[in-house]
């Protein structure tokens, strides 16, 4: 299955949930926000939101600094 994460093509073997995608990308943890096809998905929905072919995911990771 082909998706895009932050405009970069990513191929995954099977349909994944957003939570599973974060594990694959080693992006688990706090300070992460996700949008699928320009729609923000709340953290409480990550476990149930299944990705589909062609989905475009925006992953935003908060960083400390100033």
KOLNU-320378 format. One record per atom (N, C-alpha, C): residue in one letter; atom name; z, y, x. Coordinates in Angstrom, 2 decimals. Layout:
<kezas>
KEZA,A,CA,Z,Y,X .
...
</kezas>
This chain:
<kezas>
KEZA,X,N,0.00,-1.16,0.85 .
KEZA,X,CA,0.00,0.00,0.00 .
KEZA,X,C,0.00,1.23,0.90 .
KEZA,X,N,-0.81,2.20,0.57 .
KEZA,X,CA,-0.95,3.43,1.35 .
KEZA,X,C,-0.26,4.58,0.62 .
KEZA,X,N,0.63,5.28,1.33 .
KEZA,X,CA,1.27,6.47,0.80 .
KEZA,X,C,1.21,7.54,1.90 .
KEZA,X,N,1.67,8.74,1.58 .
KEZA,X,CA,1.79,9.79,2.59 .
KEZA,X,C,3.22,10.29,2.61 .
KEZA,X,N,3.75,10.47,3.80 .
KEZA,X,CA,5.08,11.04,3.98 .
KEZA,X,C,4.91,12.28,4.84 .
KEZA,X,N,5.25,13.43,4.27 .
KEZA,X,CA,5.06,14.71,4.94 .
KEZA,X,C,3.63,14.83,5.48 .
KEZA,X,N,2.66,14.51,4.63 .
KEZA,X,CA,1.23,14.59,4.91 .
KEZA,X,C,0.72,13.62,5.97 .
KEZA,X,N,1.55,12.65,6.37 .
KEZA,X,CA,1.12,11.64,7.33 .
KEZA,X,C,0.94,10.31,6.60 .
KEZA,X,N,-0.21,9.64,6.81 .
KEZA,X,CA,-0.41,8.35,6.14 .
KEZA,X,C,0.57,7.29,6.64 .
KEZA,X,N,1.09,6.54,5.69 .
KEZA,X,CA,2.03,5.45,6.00 .
KEZA,X,C,1.58,4.23,5.19 .
KEZA,X,N,1.49,3.10,5.85 .
KEZA,X,CA,1.15,1.85,5.16 .
KEZA,X,C,2.41,1.01,5.07 .
KEZA,X,N,2.73,0.57,3.86 .
KEZA,X,CA,3.87,-0.31,3.64 .
KEZA,X,C,3.36,-1.59,2.99 .
KEZA,X,N,4.04,-2.69,3.28 .
KEZA,X,CA,3.56,-4.00,2.85 .
KEZA,X,C,3.69,-4.24,1.35 .
KEZA,X,N,4.75,-3.76,0.77 .
KEZA,X,CA,4.98,-4.01,-0.65 .
KEZA,X,C,5.44,-2.73,-1.32 .
KEZA,X,N,5.37,-2.68,-2.64 .
KEZA,X,CA,5.94,-1.51,-3.32 .
KEZA,X,C,7.43,-1.39,-2.97 .
KEZA,X,N,7.85,-0.18,-2.67 .
KEZA,X,CA,9.23,0.07,-2.27 .
KEZA,X,C,9.88,1.08,-3.19 .
KEZA,X,N,11.20,1.08,-3.19 .
KEZA,X,CA,11.92,2.18,-3.82 .
KEZA,X,C,12.07,3.28,-2.76 .
KEZA,X,N,12.46,4.46,-3.20 .
KEZA,X,CA,12.69,5.54,-2.24 .
KEZA,X,C,13.79,5.16,-1.26 .
KEZA,X,N,14.83,4.51,-1.73 .
KEZA,X,CA,15.93,4.08,-0.85 .
KEZA,X,C,15.41,3.13,0.23 .
KEZA,X,N,14.56,2.18,-0.15 .
KEZA,X,CA,13.99,1.24,0.82 .
KEZA,X,C,13.08,1.96,1.82 .
KEZA,X,N,12.33,2.94,1.34 .
KEZA,X,CA,11.46,3.70,2.23 .
KEZA,X,C,12.28,4.42,3.29 .
KEZA,X,N,13.40,5.00,2.91 .
KEZA,X,CA,14.25,5.68,3.89 .
KEZA,X,C,14.75,4.71,4.96 .
KEZA,X,N,15.05,3.48,4.57 .
KEZA,X,CA,15.46,2.47,5.56 .
KEZA,X,C,14.31,2.17,6.52 .
KEZA,X,N,13.11,2.00,5.99 .
KEZA,X,CA,11.93,1.72,6.81 .
KEZA,X,C,11.68,2.85,7.81 .
KEZA,X,N,11.89,4.09,7.35 .
KEZA,X,CA,11.64,5.27,8.19 .
KEZA,X,C,12.85,5.65,9.06 .
KEZA,X,N,13.92,4.88,8.98 .
KEZA,X,CA,15.16,5.18,9.71 .
KEZA,X,C,15.66,6.59,9.40 .
KEZA,X,N,15.64,6.96,8.14 .
KEZA,X,CA,16.06,8.29,7.70 .
KEZA,X,C,17.23,8.23,6.72 .
KEZA,X,N,18.00,7.15,6.80 .
KEZA,X,CA,19.14,7.03,5.90 .
KEZA,X,C,20.22,8.03,6.28 .
KEZA,X,N,21.02,8.39,5.35 .
KEZA,X,CA,22.14,9.26,5.63 .
KEZA,X,C,22.15,10.49,4.76 .
KEZA,X,N,23.08,11.36,5.06 .
KEZA,X,CA,23.24,12.57,4.28 .
KEZA,X,C,22.27,13.63,4.79 .
KEZA,X,N,22.10,14.64,3.98 .
KEZA,X,CA,21.26,15.76,4.39 .
KEZA,X,C,19.77,15.51,4.21 .
KEZA,X,N,19.42,14.58,3.33 .
KEZA,X,CA,18.01,14.27,3.08 .
KEZA,X,C,17.69,14.60,1.62 .
KEZA,X,N,16.55,15.22,1.41 .
KEZA,X,CA,16.05,15.48,0.06 .
KEZA,X,C,14.64,14.91,-0.02 .
KEZA,X,N,14.27,14.40,-1.21 .
KEZA,X,CA,12.96,13.78,-1.40 .
KEZA,X,C,12.25,14.34,-2.62 .
KEZA,X,N,10.95,14.50,-2.48 .
KEZA,X,CA,10.09,14.83,-3.62 .
KEZA,X,C,8.93,13.85,-3.60 .
KEZA,X,N,8.51,13.42,-4.77 .
KEZA,X,CA,7.36,12.53,-4.90 .
KEZA,X,C,6.33,13.26,-5.75 .
KEZA,X,N,5.15,13.43,-5.18 .
KEZA,X,CA,4.08,14.16,-5.86 .
KEZA,X,C,4.56,15.52,-6.37 .
KEZA,X,N,5.26,16.23,-5.49 .
KEZA,X,CA,5.76,17.59,-5.74 .
KEZA,X,C,6.88,17.67,-6.78 .
KEZA,X,N,7.47,16.55,-7.14 .
KEZA,X,CA,8.59,16.53,-8.09 .
KEZA,X,C,9.83,16.02,-7.37 .
KEZA,X,N,10.87,16.83,-7.33 .
KEZA,X,CA,12.11,16.42,-6.68 .
KEZA,X,C,12.71,15.23,-7.42 .
KEZA,X,N,13.17,14.25,-6.65 .
KEZA,X,CA,13.82,13.07,-7.22 .
KEZA,X,C,15.28,13.12,-6.78 .
KEZA,X,N,16.18,13.11,-7.75 .
KEZA,X,CA,17.61,13.20,-7.41 .
KEZA,X,C,18.06,11.93,-6.70 .
KEZA,X,N,19.04,12.10,-5.83 .
KEZA,X,CA,19.57,10.99,-5.03 .
KEZA,X,C,19.99,9.81,-5.92 .
KEZA,X,N,20.51,10.09,-7.09 .
KEZA,X,CA,20.95,9.01,-7.98 .
KEZA,X,C,19.79,8.15,-8.47 .
KEZA,X,N,18.55,8.64,-8.35 .
KEZA,X,CA,17.38,7.89,-8.80 .
KEZA,X,C,16.64,7.17,-7.67 .
KEZA,X,N,17.04,7.38,-6.43 .
KEZA,X,CA,16.33,6.78,-5.30 .
KEZA,X,C,16.29,5.26,-5.37 .
KEZA,X,N,17.36,4.66,-5.84 .
KEZA,X,CA,17.44,3.19,-5.90 .
KEZA,X,C,16.45,2.61,-6.91 .
KEZA,X,N,16.11,3.37,-7.94 .
KEZA,X,CA,15.26,2.87,-9.02 .
KEZA,X,C,13.83,3.39,-8.98 .
KEZA,X,N,13.58,4.45,-8.23 .
KEZA,X,CA,12.24,5.06,-8.22 .
KEZA,X,C,11.31,4.24,-7.31 .
KEZA,X,N,10.37,3.54,-7.92 .
KEZA,X,CA,9.41,2.73,-7.17 .
KEZA,X,C,8.18,3.57,-6.82 .
KEZA,X,N,7.77,3.44,-5.57 .
KEZA,X,CA,6.59,4.16,-5.10 .
KEZA,X,C,5.34,3.44,-5.53 .
KEZA,X,N,4.27,4.20,-5.71 .
KEZA,X,CA,2.98,3.65,-6.12 .
KEZA,X,C,1.91,4.04,-5.10 .
KEZA,X,N,0.83,3.30,-5.09 .
KEZA,X,CA,-0.31,3.58,-4.21 .
KEZA,X,C,-0.70,5.05,-4.33 .
KEZA,X,N,-0.83,5.71,-3.17 .
KEZA,X,CA,-1.30,7.09,-3.15 .
KEZA,X,C,-0.22,8.15,-3.34 .
KEZA,X,N,1.03,7.73,-3.58 .
KEZA,X,CA,2.11,8.71,-3.73 .
KEZA,X,C,2.22,9.58,-2.48 .
KEZA,X,N,2.57,10.83,-2.70 .
KEZA,X,CA,2.80,11.77,-1.61 .
KEZA,X,C,4.27,12.16,-1.62 .
KEZA,X,N,4.96,11.78,-0.56 .
KEZA,X,CA,6.39,12.00,-0.45 .
KEZA,X,C,6.66,13.15,0.51 .
KEZA,X,N,7.50,14.07,0.08 .
KEZA,X,CA,7.98,15.12,0.97 .
KEZA,X,C,9.43,14.79,1.30 .
KEZA,X,N,9.70,14.63,2.58 .
KEZA,X,CA,11.03,14.31,3.06 .
KEZA,X,C,11.55,15.52,3.81 .
KEZA,X,N,12.67,16.05,3.36 .
KEZA,X,CA,13.27,17.21,4.00 .
KEZA,X,C,14.64,16.79,4.54 .
KEZA,X,N,14.85,17.02,5.82 .
KEZA,X,CA,16.11,16.66,6.45 .
KEZA,X,C,16.79,17.93,6.95 .
KEZA,X,N,18.01,18.13,6.47 .
KEZA,X,CA,18.79,19.30,6.89 .
KEZA,X,C,19.22,19.12,8.35 .
KEZA,X,N,19.20,20.24,9.08 .
KEZA,X,CA,19.65,20.21,10.46 .
KEZA,X,C,20.69,21.31,10.66 .
KEZA,X,N,21.60,21.05,11.56 .
KEZA,X,CA,22.64,22.04,11.86 .
KEZA,X,C,22.10,23.01,12.91 .
KEZA,X,N,22.63,24.15,12.90 .
KEZA,X,CA,22.21,25.14,13.90 .
KEZA,X,C,22.17,26.51,13.29 .
KEZA,X,N,21.70,27.44,14.05 .
KEZA,X,CA,21.67,28.77,13.48 .
KEZA,X,C,21.08,29.77,14.35 .
</kezas>
